[in-house]
Amino acid sequence: MQRLLSGFKHTFVSKKFIGYCLIGIVNTFNTAFFSWLAHFRVQENVAAYIGYFISLTINYILNSIIVFKNRLALRRYFRFLLSYVPNFFIYTLVSLLTINVMQINQFWATVLATAAGAPITFVIIKLFAFGNKAKAEIDEE
């Protein structure tokens, strides 16, 4: 139990997680903003996806440079995108519920949907996209 608590503390009470969360706040509003912009041209659920995908690229750049201190690399970017697959499912579920069932406005629904998967996604990107193995593979290129 002590080891589990220590691992939890090491992962979620760290500069990297705090940086990830701060960038996540920026990314949440980027997602909401781009979704809002897109909803003038397309249906709201489609707009939510457009905002999500645009903000992912911004999110990758900020996390690479500020949090994980890695240079940008196409392979790492694809690993980063794959790391967001679970987040995408969480985002979809929460978006559909908040927009269609709860009738929450587009902006706040997107904020809630984006924030819902943050802790799980942090662990995945830390290990899969920016972990030592991923970094070693990319640096060898």
C-alpha positions in Angstrom: 0.0 0.0 0.0 2.9 2.3 0.9 4.5 1.7 -2.5 1.2 2.4 -4.3 0.8 5.7 -2.4 4.4 6.6 -3.2 3.9 5.9 -6.9 0.8 8.0 -6.9 2.5 10.9 -5.2 5.5 10.6 -7.5 3.2 10.7 -10.5 0.6 13.3 -9.6 2.5 15.5 -7.1 5.2 16.5 -9.5 6.4 19.4 -11.6 5.6 17.5 -14.8 2.0 16.8 -13.7 1.5 20.4 -12.6 2.9 21.6 -16.0 0.8 19.1 -17.8 -2.3 20.4 -15.9 -1.5 24.0 -16.7 -1.0 23.2 -20.4 -4.2 21.2 -20.1 -6.0 24.4 -19.0 -4.7 26.2 -22.0 -5.6 23.2 -24.2 -9.1 22.9 -22.7 -9.8 26.5 -23.7 -8.2 25.9 -27.1 -10.5 23.0 -27.6 -13.5 25.0 -26.5 -12.5 28.0 -28.6 -11.9 26.0 -31.8 -15.0 23.9 -31.2 -17.0 27.1 -30.8 -15.5 28.6 -33.9 -16.3 25.4 -35.9 -19.9 25.2 -34.7 -20.8 28.2 -36.9 -20.1 26.0 -39.9 -20.8 22.4 -38.8 -23.1 20.6 -36.4 -22.1 20.9 -32.7 -20.9 17.4 -32.2 -18.7 17.6 -35.3 -17.5 21.0 -34.1 -16.4 19.4 -30.8 -14.2 16.9 -32.7 -12.7 19.6 -34.8 -11.7 21.6 -31.7 -10.4 18.5 -30.1 -8.0 17.6 -32.9 -6.8 21.1 -33.6 -5.9 21.6 -29.9 -4.1 18.2 -29.8 -1.3 19.5 -32.0 -0.9 22.6 -29.9 -1.0 20.4 -26.8 1.8 18.1 -28.2 4.0 21.1 -29.0 3.6 22.7 -25.5 4.0 19.4 -23.6 7.1 18.4 -25.7 8.9 21.7 -25.1 7.8 22.8 -21.7 6.9 19.6 -19.7 8.9 16.8 -21.1 11.7 18.9 -22.6 11.9 16.9 -25.8 12.5 18.2 -29.3 9.6 17.8 -31.7 9.6 14.5 -33.7 7.0 13.1 -36.0 7.2 9.6 -34.5 6.7 11.0 -31.0 3.8 13.1 -32.3 2.1 9.9 -33.6 2.8 8.2 -30.2 1.3 11.2 -28.5 -1.8 11.0 -30.7 -2.1 7.3 -29.9 -1.8 8.1 -26.2 -4.9 10.2 -26.6 -7.2 7.4 -27.8 -8.5 6.6 -24.3 -9.0 10.3 -23.7 -10.9 10.6 -27.0 -13.4 8.0 -25.8 -13.8 9.7 -22.5 -14.1 13.1 -24.3 -16.7 11.6 -26.7 -18.8 10.1 -23.9 -18.8 13.3 -21.8 -19.4 15.5 -24.8 -22.4 13.5 -25.9 -23.8 13.4 -22.4 -23.3 17.1 -21.6 -24.4 18.5 -25.0 -27.2 16.1 -25.9 -28.6 14.9 -22.5 -27.8 17.6 -20.1 -28.1 20.4 -22.7 -25.0 22.3 -21.4 -23.8 25.0 -23.7 -21.1 24.0 -26.2 -18.2 25.9 -24.4 -18.8 24.5 -20.9 -19.6 21.0 -22.2 -16.2 21.0 -24.0 -14.4 22.2 -20.9 -15.9 19.3 -18.8 -15.3 16.8 -21.5 -11.6 17.8 -22.0 -10.9 17.8 -18.3 -12.5 14.4 -17.6 -9.7 12.3 -18.9 -6.6 14.3 -17.8 -5.1 12.0 -15.1 -5.3 8.9 -17.2 -4.0 10.6 -20.3 -1.0 12.0 -18.3 0.1 8.6 -17.2 -0.2 7.2 -20.8 1.7 10.0 -22.5 4.3 10.0 -19.8 5.0 6.3 -20.4 4.2 5.8 -24.0 4.9 9.1 -25.8 7.6 10.7 -23.7 9.0 7.8 -21.6 12.6 6.7 -21.7 12.0 3.9 -24.2 10.1 6.2 -26.5 12.8 8.9 -26.2 15.6 6.4 -26.9 13.8 5.1 -30.0 13.3 8.6 -31.4 16.7 9.9 -30.4 18.3 7.0 -32.4 16.7 8.3 -35.6 
